[in-house]
Amino acid sequence: MYHEESGVVMETKRVAYLDHLRAVATFAVIMIHVSAQNWYTQDVSTAAWKAFNFYDSISRWSVPVFVMISGALMLGKDISPKKLYTRKIPHFLIVFLFWSLVYALHMGGSIETVLINTLRGKSHLWFLYLIVGLYICIPLLKRIVEDQRITVYFLIVSAVFSFAVPFVLRVLTDFGGETTKTWAKALTDVYSDMHITVTGGYSACYVAGHYLSTVKIGKPVRMTIYAVGLLGMAATVFLSLHVSLARGMPAGDYYEDLNLNVVAPAVAAFVWFRYDAPSAGRINVIAGKLSACSFGIYLVHILVLEILQKQLGLDTLSFDPMLTVPVISVAVFVISCVISAVIRKIPVLKDHII
């Protein structure tokens, strides 16, 4: 038996590690947006920008993880195309239009401006379009996960051609000598001409979520996954800093969701929460409540962040950024959680806007 929960299908008996993972990932997404608040305005050589880069970099795993969670929940279920197009996809479109209108009204302007901004959507709402796109692909992706050999092949090809090769070529282009850069750019053009896109992008994360939630992973392999994940996170911090200093301006090239240095920590986080994260009765209850509110938190948190900045004058430059980013992130998380919980108490709203 299943029911709708936070925009995705959830089992009536909750999956504890997914609750924990979703709650922490929700906070990490908020930290990304808090870190970005003054990221563009600061000189990259300042301590403030380096703090923003640090917090932003260590939180980037959260977006791929949300895709993986959805894949873990959706690809193992029997969902017909009819249900996808009559219930699931329309739900996300309604949610998008409602919250996009809320943000457009908050931004203000003429009626035409409000309508245009509603169609464009607030920046973070792009994720709803992504989920719709993945839902459209579910009937195809389910065929892949039905055969574990095909699943493994799909993930290997994805790991090599969608994540590893682009990452290596980017690093060589950014950090190699002139000869290396020339060869790297030439190989990038060759790789681009191959157009290996069927195994790429977020669909690989979607399939990976299902795979990692169903296979057994021994401790030695898990330790390797964790080590690679930590290396990826550290790489995001230092590569972003180095490139930005070299260019003399903020550069987010290594922040992108589908970079190897971002996907590796996402895989590590997923595996860690499944096998090795602390778990107990009371913790599970709290995580379950936070998880249930996570979709609403995601939808409303940018509004809360902007109000704190514009109305109360609280932003990441109010005091030491090493402190403001986590402090503001906690405040935004708590306030957004309360708002989400209230909305979930209102029957008409909880069924249509979160």
SULSUL-V149009 format. One record per backbone hydrogen bond with DSSP energy under -0.5 kcal/mol. CO is the residue of the C=O (numbers start at 1). NH is the residue of the N-H. If there is no record, write none. Layout:
{{CO:NH} {CO:NH}}
This chain:
{{1:12} {3:10} {5:8} {8:5} {10:3} {12:14} {14:16} {15:18} {15:19} {16:20} {17:21} {18:22} {19:23} {20:24} {21:25} {22:26} {23:27} {24:28} {25:29} {26:30} {27:31} {28:32} {29:33} {30:34} {31:35} {32:36} {34:37} {36:40} {38:42} {43:46} {46:50} {47:51} {48:52} {49:53} {50:54} {51:55} {52:56} {53:57} {54:58} {55:59} {56:59} {56:60} {57:60} {59:62} {60:63} {60:64} {61:65} {62:66} {63:67} {64:68} {65:69} {66:70} {67:71} {68:72} {69:73} {70:74} {71:75} {74:77} {77:79} {78:80} {80:84} {81:85} {82:86} {83:87} {83:88} {84:89} {87:91} {88:92} {89:93} {90:94} {91:95} {92:96} {93:97} {94:98} {95:99} {96:100} {97:101} {98:102} {99:103} {100:104} {101:105} {102:106} {103:107} {104:108} {110:114} {111:115} {112:116} {113:117} {114:118} {115:119} {116:120} {117:121} {122:125} {123:126} {124:127} {125:128} {125:129} {126:130} {127:131} {128:132} {129:133} {130:134} {131:135} {132:136} {133:137} {134:138} {135:138} {137:140} {137:141} {138:142} {139:143} {140:143} {140:144} {141:145} {142:146} {144:147} {146:148} {147:151} {148:152} {149:153} {150:154} {151:155} {152:156} {153:157} {154:158} {155:159} {156:160} {157:161} {157:162} {158:162} {158:163} {159:164} {160:165} {163:167} {163:260} {164:168} {165:169} {166:170} {167:171} {168:172} {169:173} {170:174} {171:175} {172:176} {177:181} {178:182} {179:183} {180:184} {181:185} {182:186} {183:187} {184:188} {185:189} {186:190} {187:191} {188:192} {189:193} {190:194} {191:194} {191:195} {192:195} {195:197} {197:200} {200:203} {201:204} {201:205} {202:206} {203:207} {204:208} {205:209} {206:210} {207:211} {208:212} {209:213} {210:214} {211:214} {211:215} {216:218} {218:222} {219:223} {220:224} {221:225} {222:226} {223:227} {224:228} {225:229} {226:230} {227:231} {228:232} {229:233} {230:234} {231:235} {232:236} {233:237} {234:238} {235:239} {236:240} {237:241} {238:242} {239:243} {240:244} {241:245} {242:246} {243:247} {244:248} {244:249} {252:255} {252:256} {253:256} {256:259} {259:262} {259:263} {260:264} {262:266} {263:267} {264:268} {265:269} {266:270} {267:271} {268:272} {269:273} {270:274} {271:275} {272:276} {272:277} {280:284} {281:285} {282:286} {283:287} {284:288} {285:289} {286:290} {287:291} {288:292} {289:293} {290:294} {291:294} {293:297} {294:298} {295:299} {296:300} {297:301} {300:303} {300:304} {301:305} {302:306} {303:307} {304:308} {305:309} {306:310} {307:311} {307:312} {308:314} {309:313} {313:315} {315:318} {320:323} {320:324} {321:325} {323:327} {324:328} {325:329} {326:330} {327:331} {328:332} {329:333} {330:334} {331:335} {332:336} {333:337} {334:338} {335:339} {336:340} {337:341} {338:342} {339:343} {340:344} {341:345} {342:345} {343:346} {343:350} {345:347} {346:350} {347:351} {349:352} {349:353} {349:354}}
